[in-house]
Amino acid sequence: MIEKTQKRILTIAALALIVALVIIADNLFSSFTRRIFNLCGIYIILALSLNLINGFTGLFSLGHAGFMALGAYVSALLTMSPAQKEMNFFLAPIITALANIQLPFIPALLIAGLVAGLAGFLIGAPVLRLRDDYLAIATLGFSEIIRVVITNLQPVTNGALGLKGLPRYSTTFMIWGIAALSVVFILALINSAFGRTCRAVRDNEIAAQAMGIDIARVKITSFTIASFMAGIGGALLGHLMSTIDPKMFAFSLTYNILLIVVLGGIGSVSGSVFAAIIVTISMEALRFLDGSLNLIFIRTQGLPGLRMVVFSILLMLVVIYRQQGLMGKKEFSWDMLAGSPAAAVLKKRFARGGAGGT
């Protein structure tokens, strides 16, 4: 066991290290490496929001991409200048109400989250009466409806052409600052009375209802909060890429986020954080597999999609041999690290070194 004072010192040192890494990334990383680093922060926000629904409330939602699309488009339309909007909307003019609006990024980001949260509330009220696979199908359907509406709403969203030239407001400090706030918020939420009611609903709805918990209110509140965070994540993603279109928010995006949640451990905040970083970096590290390979016995001219095949095989191995994910439902702690095999080996080495010195 580690003493409380030592835990505080280790926590402060870890936070200082993270801040230093963010500063180094913003100043020294190449543009490509910095983009991957920032994608890790965005996927942390998205994984935490989906884990709030799937992991802590026990719902099975597949509609995250739709709420991300709402957040991305609302933030883009509110931050683009009138000149940029005129350049984008050349097939059909943008509606007058949006043509001359331009807000700073922070208010636009909050409005984007609120719009996504409102959509989550309106969708969740009727849909959350369903359970399990039926709920997953319904949320997936609403996500596709949102994407189709965006594709066909030419005077508002520019249709299939998307929006280009978005201001690059998603800086490294902005993304990782919001990611840190998301971690603190989710930890505070799940350790509050509301978080305990969410876990009670997840574990046994009948028992929770017998205890006087309003199950519908808990589900809708959880779904709305997660939708708000998904809208924030979508807005950050749009301003990081500087361009958005409906194809970005297909079901595969929800699948990637769900993959992170399952791999990290359903019901673990630290698991979602670790898995978001591991999956995002691994997806880019394996990109060379899509190109031509010249191995000793095998040569290929390029197999698009091979990266996802290899990544899926690795994921299957992890799920088969560790079904609860990397962290299960546990959270990272210094005591856990101190009890690891690596820490035991280090203690033995230090003990031997001390004995040899004496």
C-alpha positions as CSV (number, residue, x, y, z in Angstrom):
1,M,0.0,0.0,0.0
2,I,1.1,3.6,-0.7
3,E,0.6,6.3,1.8
4,K,-1.7,9.2,1.2
5,T,1.2,11.7,1.0
6,Q,3.0,9.6,-1.6
7,K,-0.2,9.3,-3.6
8,R,-0.6,13.1,-3.6
9,I,3.0,13.5,-4.8
10,L,2.6,10.9,-7.5
11,T,-0.7,12.5,-8.7
12,I,0.9,16.0,-8.8
13,A,3.9,14.6,-10.7
14,A,1.6,12.8,-13.2
15,L,-0.4,15.9,-13.8
16,A,2.7,18.0,-14.3
17,L,4.0,15.4,-16.7
18,I,0.7,15.5,-18.7
19,V,0.8,19.3,-18.9
20,A,4.5,19.2,-20.0
21,L,3.5,16.6,-22.7
22,V,0.8,18.9,-24.0
23,I,3.1,21.8,-24.2
24,I,5.8,19.7,-25.9
25,A,3.2,18.4,-28.4
26,D,1.9,21.9,-29.2
27,N,5.4,23.3,-29.8
28,L,7.6,20.4,-31.0
29,F,5.5,17.8,-32.7
30,S,5.0,17.8,-36.4
31,S,1.6,18.7,-37.8
32,F,0.7,15.1,-38.5
33,T,1.8,13.8,-35.1
34,R,0.1,16.7,-33.4
35,R,-3.2,15.9,-35.2
36,I,-3.0,12.3,-34.0
37,F,-2.2,13.5,-30.4
38,N,-5.2,15.8,-30.6
39,L,-7.4,13.0,-32.0
40,C,-6.6,11.0,-28.8
41,G,-8.0,13.9,-26.7
42,I,-11.2,14.1,-28.8
43,Y,-11.7,10.3,-28.6
44,I,-11.3,10.5,-24.9
45,I,-14.3,12.9,-24.7
46,L,-16.4,10.7,-27.0
47,A,-15.5,7.4,-25.3
48,L,-16.4,8.9,-21.9
49,S,-19.8,10.1,-23.2
50,L,-20.6,6.7,-24.7
51,N,-19.4,4.9,-21.6
52,L,-21.8,7.0,-19.5
53,I,-24.7,5.5,-21.5
54,N,-23.4,2.0,-22.2
55,G,-21.2,1.4,-19.2
56,F,-22.7,3.2,-16.2
57,T,-26.4,3.3,-17.2
58,G,-26.6,0.0,-18.9
59,L,-28.1,1.2,-22.2
60,F,-27.0,0.1,-25.6
61,S,-26.9,3.1,-27.9
62,L,-25.4,3.3,-31.4
63,G,-26.4,6.9,-32.2
64,H,-23.3,8.8,-31.2
65,A,-22.3,9.8,-34.7
66,G,-25.6,11.6,-35.3
67,F,-25.1,13.8,-32.2
68,M,-21.5,14.5,-33.3
69,A,-22.8,15.6,-36.7
70,L,-25.2,18.0,-35.1
71,G,-22.5,19.5,-32.9
72,A,-20.0,19.8,-35.8
73,Y,-22.4,21.5,-38.1
74,V,-23.9,23.9,-35.6
75,S,-20.4,25.0,-34.4
76,A,-19.2,25.4,-38.0
77,L,-22.2,27.5,-39.1
78,L,-21.8,29.7,-36.1
79,T,-18.0,30.3,-36.4
80,M,-17.6,30.7,-40.1
81,S,-17.4,34.2,-41.5
82,P,-20.1,35.4,-44.0
83,A,-17.5,35.4,-46.8
84,Q,-16.6,31.7,-46.1
85,K,-20.3,30.8,-46.1
86,E,-20.8,32.5,-49.4
87,M,-17.9,30.6,-50.9
88,N,-19.2,27.3,-49.6
89,F,-22.9,27.7,-50.6
90,F,-22.5,28.2,-54.4
91,L,-25.1,25.6,-55.5
92,A,-27.8,27.1,-53.3
93,P,-27.6,30.2,-51.1
94,I,-27.5,29.8,-47.3
95,I,-30.7,30.8,-45.5
96,T,-30.7,34.5,-44.4
97,A,-30.9,33.7,-40.7
98,L,-27.4,32.1,-40.8
99,A,-25.7,34.1,-43.5
100,N,-24.4,36.9,-41.3
101,I,-24.0,35.1,-37.9
102,Q,-20.5,34.7,-36.6
103,L,-19.8,33.9,-32.9
104,P,-16.6,33.3,-31.0
105,F,-15.6,29.6,-30.6
106,I,-16.5,29.1,-27.0
107,P,-20.1,30.3,-27.2
108,A,-20.5,28.4,-30.5
109,L,-19.1,25.2,-28.8
110,L,-21.5,25.5,-26.0
111,I,-24.5,26.1,-28.3
112,A,-23.4,23.0,-30.4
113,G,-23.4,20.9,-27.3
114,L,-26.8,22.2,-26.2
115,V,-28.3,21.5,-29.6
116,A,-27.0,18.0,-29.5
117,G,-28.2,17.6,-25.9
118,L,-31.7,18.8,-26.9
119,A,-31.8,16.3,-29.8
120,G,-30.7,13.6,-27.4
121,F,-33.5,14.6,-25.0
122,L,-36.2,14.6,-27.8
123,I,-35.0,11.3,-29.2
124,G,-34.4,9.7,-25.8
125,A,-37.8,10.4,-24.4
126,P,-39.7,7.9,-26.7
127,V,-36.8,5.6,-27.6
128,L,-35.4,4.8,-24.1
129,R,-38.5,2.8,-23.4
130,L,-36.9,0.1,-25.5
131,R,-34.2,-2.2,-24.3
132,D,-31.1,-4.0,-25.5
133,D,-31.0,-4.7,-29.2
134,Y,-34.2,-2.8,-29.9
135,L,-32.7,0.3,-28.4
136,A,-29.5,-0.1,-30.4
137,I,-31.4,-0.4,-33.6
138,A,-33.6,2.6,-32.8
139,T,-30.7,4.9,-31.9
140,L,-28.8,3.7,-35.0
141,G,-31.9,4.6,-37.1
142,F,-32.1,8.1,-35.6
143,S,-28.4,8.6,-36.2
144,E,-28.9,7.7,-39.9
145,I,-31.9,10.0,-40.1
146,I,-29.9,12.9,-38.8
147,R,-27.2,12.2,-41.4
148,V,-29.7,11.9,-44.2
149,V,-31.4,15.2,-43.2
150,I,-28.0,16.9,-43.1
151,T,-27.2,15.6,-46.6
152,N,-30.5,16.9,-48.1
153,L,-30.8,20.2,-46.2
154,Q,-28.8,22.1,-48.8
155,P,-29.7,25.7,-47.8
156,V,-28.5,25.0,-44.2
157,T,-25.8,22.4,-44.3
158,N,-24.6,22.7,-47.9
159,G,-25.7,19.1,-48.4
160,A,-23.3,16.4,-49.6
161,L,-20.6,19.0,-50.4
162,G,-20.1,19.7,-46.7
163,L,-18.4,22.8,-45.2
164,K,-14.8,23.6,-45.9
165,G,-12.4,26.2,-44.5
166,L,-13.5,26.0,-40.9
167,P,-11.4,28.1,-38.5
168,R,-8.8,25.9,-36.7
169,Y,-10.0,26.7,-33.2
170,S,-9.4,23.1,-32.0
171,T,-5.9,23.8,-30.6
172,T,-3.9,21.3,-28.5
173,F,-4.6,23.2,-25.3
174,M,-8.3,23.6,-26.1
175,I,-8.8,19.8,-26.9
176,W,-6.9,18.5,-24.0
177,G,-8.3,21.1,-21.6
178,I,-11.8,19.9,-22.5
179,A,-10.7,16.3,-22.3
180,A,-9.4,16.9,-18.7
181,L,-12.7,18.6,-17.8
182,S,-14.6,15.7,-19.2
183,V,-12.7,13.2,-17.1
184,V,-13.2,15.3,-13.9
185,F,-16.9,15.8,-14.7
186,I,-17.6,12.1,-15.4
187,L,-15.7,11.0,-12.3
188,A,-17.7,13.5,-10.2
189,L,-20.9,12.4,-11.8
190,I,-20.5,8.7,-11.3
191,N,-19.5,9.2,-7.7
192,S,-22.5,11.4,-7.0
193,A,-26.0,10.3,-6.0
194,F,-27.0,10.4,-9.6
195,G,-24.1,8.1,-10.6
196,R,-25.2,5.6,-8.0
197,T,-28.7,5.6,-9.3
198,C,-27.3,5.0,-12.8
199,R,-25.4,2.0,-11.6
200,A,-28.5,0.8,-9.8
201,V,-30.5,1.0,-13.0
202,R,-27.7,-0.8,-14.9
203,D,-27.5,-3.7,-12.4
204,N,-31.2,-4.3,-11.9
205,E,-34.0,-2.1,-13.2
206,I,-36.7,-3.9,-11.2
207,A,-34.9,-3.5,-7.9
208,A,-34.1,0.1,-8.7
209,Q,-37.7,0.9,-9.4
210,A,-38.7,-0.9,-6.2
211,M,-36.3,1.4,-4.3
212,G,-38.2,4.4,-5.7
213,I,-35.8,5.4,-8.5
214,D,-37.4,7.1,-11.4
215,I,-35.8,5.0,-14.1
216,A,-37.1,7.0,-17.1
217,R,-35.7,10.2,-15.6
218,V,-32.3,8.6,-15.0
219,K,-32.1,7.2,-18.5
220,I,-33.1,10.4,-20.2
221,T,-30.8,12.5,-18.1
222,S,-27.8,10.2,-18.8
223,F,-28.6,10.1,-22.5
224,T,-28.9,13.9,-22.7
225,I,-25.6,14.5,-20.9
226,A,-23.9,12.0,-23.2
227,S,-25.4,13.7,-26.3
228,F,-24.2,17.1,-25.1
229,M,-20.6,15.7,-24.8
230,A,-20.9,14.0,-28.2
231,G,-21.9,17.4,-29.7
232,I,-18.8,19.0,-28.1
233,G,-16.6,16.2,-29.4
234,G,-18.1,16.5,-32.9
235,A,-17.5,20.3,-32.9
236,L,-13.9,19.9,-31.8
237,L,-13.4,17.2,-34.5
238,G,-14.8,19.5,-37.2
239,H,-12.5,22.4,-36.2
240,L,-9.5,20.1,-36.0
241,M,-10.0,18.8,-39.6
242,S,-11.2,22.2,-40.9
243,T,-13.7,20.4,-43.1
244,I,-16.9,18.4,-42.5
245,D,-19.3,16.4,-44.6
246,P,-22.0,13.9,-43.9
247,K,-19.8,10.9,-44.8
248,M,-17.6,11.7,-41.7
249,F,-20.5,10.8,-39.4
250,A,-21.4,7.3,-40.7
251,F,-22.0,4.3,-38.5
252,S,-18.3,3.4,-38.6
253,L,-17.5,6.4,-36.4
254,T,-19.8,5.1,-33.7
255,Y,-18.3,1.7,-34.1
256,N,-14.8,3.1,-33.5
257,I,-16.0,4.8,-30.3
258,L,-17.8,1.7,-29.1
259,L,-14.6,-0.3,-29.8
260,I,-12.7,2.0,-27.5
261,V,-15.3,1.6,-24.7
262,V,-15.4,-2.2,-24.9
263,L,-11.6,-2.5,-25.2
264,G,-11.0,-0.2,-22.2
265,G,-13.7,-1.8,-20.1
266,I,-17.4,-1.0,-19.9
267,G,-17.9,1.0,-16.8
268,S,-14.3,2.3,-16.3
269,V,-13.3,5.9,-16.8
270,S,-9.6,5.3,-16.8
271,G,-10.1,2.3,-19.2
272,S,-11.8,4.6,-21.7
273,V,-8.9,7.1,-21.4
274,F,-6.2,4.4,-21.9
275,A,-8.1,2.7,-24.7
276,A,-8.8,5.9,-26.6
277,I,-5.1,6.7,-26.7
278,I,-4.1,3.1,-27.6
279,V,-6.7,2.6,-30.3
280,T,-6.1,6.0,-32.0
281,I,-2.3,5.5,-32.1
282,S,-2.6,1.9,-33.2
283,M,-4.9,2.8,-36.1
284,E,-2.3,5.1,-37.5
285,A,0.7,2.9,-36.6
286,L,-0.9,0.0,-38.7
287,R,-1.7,2.3,-41.7
288,F,1.4,1.0,-43.5
289,L,-0.4,-2.3,-44.0
290,D,-2.7,-0.7,-46.6
291,G,0.3,0.1,-48.9
292,S,2.6,-2.2,-50.7
293,L,4.6,-4.6,-48.5
294,N,7.9,-6.3,-49.3
295,L,8.4,-9.0,-46.7
296,I,10.8,-11.9,-47.0
297,F,8.3,-14.4,-48.3
298,I,5.3,-12.2,-49.0
299,R,5.0,-9.2,-51.4
300,T,1.8,-7.2,-52.0
301,Q,1.0,-4.3,-54.3
302,G,-1.3,-2.7,-51.7
303,L,-4.3,-4.2,-50.0
304,P,-6.7,-1.4,-48.8
305,G,-8.4,-2.5,-45.6
306,L,-5.7,-4.9,-44.5
307,R,-5.0,-2.5,-41.6
308,M,-8.5,-3.0,-40.3
309,V,-8.3,-6.8,-40.7
310,V,-5.1,-7.0,-38.6
311,F,-6.5,-4.5,-36.1
312,S,-9.8,-6.5,-35.8
313,I,-7.8,-9.8,-35.3
314,L,-5.8,-8.1,-32.5
315,L,-9.1,-6.8,-31.0
316,M,-10.6,-10.3,-31.1
317,L,-7.6,-11.8,-29.3
318,V,-8.0,-9.2,-26.6
319,V,-11.7,-9.8,-26.2
320,I,-11.2,-13.6,-26.2
321,Y,-8.5,-13.6,-23.5
322,R,-9.7,-10.6,-21.5
323,Q,-13.4,-10.2,-22.0
324,Q,-13.8,-7.5,-19.4
325,G,-11.4,-5.2,-21.3
326,L,-8.2,-3.6,-20.1
327,M,-9.6,-2.3,-16.9
328,G,-13.0,-4.1,-16.5
329,K,-15.0,-1.9,-14.1
330,K,-12.0,-0.9,-12.1
331,E,-10.3,2.5,-12.0
332,F,-6.7,3.2,-12.1
333,S,-5.0,3.7,-8.7
334,W,-1.5,4.0,-7.4
335,D,-2.1,1.0,-5.3
336,M,-2.9,-1.0,-8.4
337,L,0.3,0.1,-10.0
338,A,2.3,-0.7,-6.8
339,G,0.8,-4.2,-6.8
340,S,1.7,-5.0,-10.4
341,P,4.4,-7.7,-11.3
342,A,6.7,-5.0,-12.7
343,A,6.6,-3.1,-9.4
344,A,7.4,-6.3,-7.5
345,V,10.4,-6.9,-9.7
346,L,11.7,-3.4,-9.2
347,K,11.3,-3.7,-5.4
348,K,13.3,-6.9,-5.4
349,R,16.1,-5.3,-7.4
350,F,16.2,-2.3,-5.1
351,A,16.2,-4.6,-2.1
352,R,19.1,-6.5,-3.5
353,G,21.0,-3.4,-4.4
354,G,20.5,-2.0,-0.8
355,A,21.6,-5.3,0.7
356,G,24.7,-5.4,-1.6
357,G,25.6,-1.9,-0.6
358,T,25.5,-2.7,3.1
